[in-house]
Amino acid sequence: MKQDYFSANNIKHIDYKDVEMLKKFLNPSARILSRKRTNLIAKNQRKLENAIKRSRFMGLLPFVSK
């Protein structure tokens, strides 16, 4: 089984300011990828989702892109 990205890289806290890492989990139109695509455990997918939403609100990531 493929391992969770955050568990594999020993990342405990998903930081909303780490835009480059968060971009890995967005599709080209800046939508959040599903768990099936990201292979994350549910807990980390929720943390990732909150980090992306916070980052968008702070203006670090776009809500949509073309």
N, C-alpha and C positions, 0 to 999 in steps of 0.2 A: 504494500500500500504506500502511496506517495505521502510524504510527510508534510505537515502544515508548515508554511513558509516561516512564520514567527517562531514556532518551536524549533525548527531546524537551525535558525540563525540566533537562537537564544535571546529573542526580543521579548521582554516582559511588558514594557509599556509602549503602546502604539502612539507615537507623537504626531499631532496634527500639523506641526511645523515642518516635518520631513516630507516635503512635497514630492520629491523624486521617488521615494518609496511608495507613497500613496498612488502616484500615477500608474504604477504597475497593475493596480487593481481597478483601473478605469478602462472602458472601451474607448475607441476613437471619438465617439460623440460625448465623452465625459460621463457616461453612466456607470454606476457601480456594478462590477461583475458578480454573477451569482456564485453561491458556494460550490456548485457543481464545477464551475470554471476555475475558481480560485483554490479549491481543495483545502479550505480552511475549516477548522473545527468551529462549531456554532458560536462559542464564546468569543473567539478571535474575530469571527465575521462581524459580530455585533460591535466589538471594540473598533474594528476597522471602519465600519459604517459611521459610528459616532465621530471618529477622527476625521473622516472625509467631510462629513456634514459641518463640523466645527471649522475645518480648513476653508470650506466654501464660504461660510458665514463671515470669516475673517478676511476674505478676499484673496486667499492664497491659491485656491483652485477655482476653475470656472464651474458654473452650474450646468452649462451646456457648451458645446463647441461644434464647429462644422467639420 
